[in-house]
Amino acid sequence: MKTGKEENNWKFGVADPFHRQVKDVTPEVVFFSLKSPPRREEEAVGEMGASDAGCGDLPPVLSSFVDAFVDFSVSGLFFPTNPTPSPAPAATRIPAPARLVAIGDFHGDLPKALQALSLAGLADPSSARWTGGAAVAVQVGDVLDRGGDELRLLYLLHRLKLDAAAAGGALLTLHGNHEVMNADGDFRYVTRDGLEEFRGWAFWYRSGLAMKRLCSGLDPPRDPFRGVPKSFPGVKEEFWEGFRARIAALQPNGPIASRFLAGNQTVLLVGDSLFVHGGLLQQHIDHGLERINQEVKDWIMGLSGRRSPSYLRGRDSVVWLRRFSDGPNCDCGQLEEVLSMIPGARRMVMGHTIQDEGINGVCEDKAIRIDVGLSKGCTNGLPEVLEINAGDHPRILTSNPLSDDRWKQEQKRQPVVKEQVKEGLAILVPEIRLKEVETKG
């Protein structure tokens, strides 16, 4: 495709970062990206230090423009202002809405996440704009790892939160164990594409820093890369830049952590439904739900040390617990005791543990498990979401045409064919991507 005498190499690829069409772009045209930067970010910005030519007479909108430029270069999403105004922080306890939707783990898979959001009637997959009206939706965490669309998912969820708030609804997101791991610097489940996406973010972010440094009238921006190692023994050198970018972005008070993760809750009570990624035990209730949410937020913002709180680590932690989600042998007595400690709580809704049979409930539906292994980096499960309407029993919305209401079904559908789930640095291999389609015109 050519523009005048100049060849235009832009291509559209909803699942391929760093290919972006920039011609005729509107705010509704989303998920385009520029070709991956050909140079190391240090080479691109190394000579762009502070300028002697002051620009103090320019309005602060210059800084906002640079931020918006970086946002669009990374995600393909246009935010009218930057820093983007955020919805009011979610409370720990929220009254029951007329329509409540719960969505499981996304794990870096943008196309499948859009399918789930569309299935729930929350977003238009073509424009990625909120269509849920006054509905309240809860995504139970694990947006990060196992896929290559992590940043674009974080940007998408952020914009959907803004759209939902403007429509009188809400999109609420929780911390999963993978958000905690990444903020802790634990990258065992990162993919090659995930590292590449963050490497691209680093290029644009550092370019933005360099632009701001050219203007002596602006306060010197903080460099999140300062103090981050440049080499990682035991890791292939080709991944070093991606690791460095990931640490800078997701460490406590890092630009991605403070902007996108700090707004997550760790536990949330909406009406009579208690949402948590892994599960809650008596000691967590004793610690206090509001206290947990505030302490985790403070940690993500870099206000309380580098290491995550102890109740986020270990097999019995809030984001790792599987006692109520792993198979049919749920300790219903303990679950009921936990729920009885929280006034108004009727059920616990959890992600974290993949359910081969799809969304299901045990203990008379007091434990509802909604992680269907949606991502191609997990089991490539069919999208399903949980809907809880005022006065009605919970129901499953499924994309499986053979499924019926499975709360009382006697037969389970056959599990989807699994891809092998790789752990550790073994998953640093190319992921299956959508095929690019070259645009015309």
BELSUL-V575848 format. One record per residue. N is the residue number from 1. RES is the residue in one small letter. D_LAST is the distance of its C-alpha to the last C-alpha in whole Angstrom. Layout:
n={N;N}
res={RES;RES}
d_last={D_LAST;D_LAST}
This chain:
n={1;2;3;4;5;6;7;8;9;10;11;12;13;14;15;16;17;18;19;20;21;22;23;24;25;26;27;28;29;30;31;32;33;34;35;36;37;38;39;40;41;42;43;44;45;46;47;48;49;50;51;52;53;54;55;56;57;58;59;60;61;62;63;64;65;66;67;68;69;70;71;72;73;74;75;76;77;78;79;80;81;82;83;84;85;86;87;88;89;90;91;92;93;94;95;96;97;98;99;100;101;102;103;104;105;106;107;108;109;110;111;112;113;114;115;116;117;118;119;120;121;122;123;124;125;126;127;128;129;130;131;132;133;134;135;136;137;138;139;140;141;142;143;144;145;146;147;148;149;150;151;152;153;154;155;156;157;158;159;160;161;162;163;164;165;166;167;168;169;170;171;172;173;174;175;176;177;178;179;180;181;182;183;184;185;186;187;188;189;190;191;192;193;194;195;196;197;198;199;200;201;202;203;204;205;206;207;208;209;210;211;212;213;214;215;216;217;218;219;220;221;222;223;224;225;226;227;228;229;230;231;232;233;234;235;236;237;238;239;240;241;242;243;244;245;246;247;248;249;250;251;252;253;254;255;256;257;258;259;260;261;262;263;264;265;266;267;268;269;270;271;272;273;274;275;276;277;278;279;280;281;282;283;284;285;286;287;288;289;290;291;292;293;294;295;296;297;298;299;300;301;302;303;304;305;306;307;308;309;310;311;312;313;314;315;316;317;318;319;320;321;322;323;324;325;326;327;328;329;330;331;332;333;334;335;336;337;338;339;340;341;342;343;344;345;346;347;348;349;350;351;352;353;354;355;356;357;358;359;360;361;362;363;364;365;366;367;368;369;370;371;372;373;374;375;376;377;378;379;380;381;382;383;384;385;386;387;388;389;390;391;392;393;394;395;396;397;398;399;400;401;402;403;404;405;406;407;408;409;410;411;412;413;414;415;416;417;418;419;420;421;422;423;424;425;426;427;428;429;430;431;432;433;434;435;436;437;438;439;440;441}
res={m;k;t;g;k;e;e;n;n;w;k;f;g;v;a;d;p;f;h;r;q;v;k;d;v;t;p;e;v;v;f;f;s;l;k;s;p;p;r;r;e;e;e;a;v;g;e;m;g;a;s;d;a;g;c;g;d;l;p;p;v;l;s;s;f;v;d;a;f;v;d;f;s;v;s;g;l;f;f;p;t;n;p;t;p;s;p;a;p;a;a;t;r;i;p;a;p;a;r;l;v;a;i;g;d;f;h;g;d;l;p;k;a;l;q;a;l;s;l;a;g;l;a;d;p;s;s;a;r;w;t;g;g;a;a;v;a;v;q;v;g;d;v;l;d;r;g;g;d;e;l;r;l;l;y;l;l;h;r;l;k;l;d;a;a;a;a;g;g;a;l;l;t;l;h;g;n;h;e;v;m;n;a;d;g;d;f;r;y;v;t;r;d;g;l;e;e;f;r;g;w;a;f;w;y;r;s;g;l;a;m;k;r;l;c;s;g;l;d;p;p;r;d;p;f;r;g;v;p;k;s;f;p;g;v;k;e;e;f;w;e;g;f;r;a;r;i;a;a;l;q;p;n;g;p;i;a;s;r;f;l;a;g;n;q;t;v;l;l;v;g;d;s;l;f;v;h;g;g;l;l;q;q;h;i;d;h;g;l;e;r;i;n;q;e;v;k;d;w;i;m;g;l;s;g;r;r;s;p;s;y;l;r;g;r;d;s;v;v;w;l;r;r;f;s;d;g;p;n;c;d;c;g;q;l;e;e;v;l;s;m;i;p;g;a;r;r;m;v;m;g;h;t;i;q;d;e;g;i;n;g;v;c;e;d;k;a;i;r;i;d;v;g;l;s;k;g;c;t;n;g;l;p;e;v;l;e;i;n;a;g;d;h;p;r;i;l;t;s;n;p;l;s;d;d;r;w;k;q;e;q;k;r;q;p;v;v;k;e;q;v;k;e;g;l;a;i;l;v;p;e;i;r;l;k;e;v;e;t;k;g}
d_last={7;9;9;12;14;14;12;11;12;11;12;12;16;18;21;21;22;20;17;15;11;12;10;10;13;16;19;18;15;18;19;16;18;18;19;23;25;26;29;32;32;36;34;31;34;37;38;36;39;41;41;43;41;42;39;42;41;37;37;37;33;33;34;32;28;29;30;26;24;26;26;22;22;24;23;20;22;22;26;27;30;31;34;32;35;37;38;42;43;44;48;50;51;49;50;49;45;45;42;42;40;40;38;39;38;34;34;31;29;26;25;28;29;27;28;31;30;29;32;34;32;31;28;24;23;19;20;23;25;29;30;33;35;38;38;40;38;40;38;41;40;39;35;35;36;35;32;29;27;30;29;26;28;31;28;27;31;31;29;30;33;32;31;34;36;35;35;38;38;38;36;39;39;42;43;43;45;41;41;44;44;41;43;46;44;45;42;43;40;37;34;33;29;31;33;29;28;31;31;27;29;31;29;28;31;33;30;31;35;34;33;35;38;37;38;42;42;41;43;42;40;42;40;40;40;44;46;44;45;43;44;45;48;47;43;41;40;37;37;39;36;35;38;39;36;37;40;39;37;39;42;44;43;40;37;35;39;40;37;36;39;42;40;41;45;47;48;48;50;48;50;52;50;50;47;47;46;49;52;54;58;61;61;58;59;62;60;58;54;54;55;53;50;51;52;49;47;49;49;45;45;48;51;53;53;50;52;51;53;56;55;51;52;54;54;56;54;51;48;50;52;52;55;54;51;52;53;55;58;57;60;60;64;62;59;61;63;60;58;62;62;59;60;57;56;55;53;51;48;47;44;44;46;44;45;44;45;43;44;48;51;54;57;57;53;55;52;49;47;43;41;40;38;35;33;32;35;37;38;34;36;35;34;37;38;41;42;45;45;48;51;50;50;47;45;42;39;37;34;37;38;41;42;45;46;48;50;53;52;54;51;49;45;45;43;40;40;40;38;41;41;42;43;44;42;42;38;37;35;31;30;28;24;22;19;16;13;10;7;4;0}
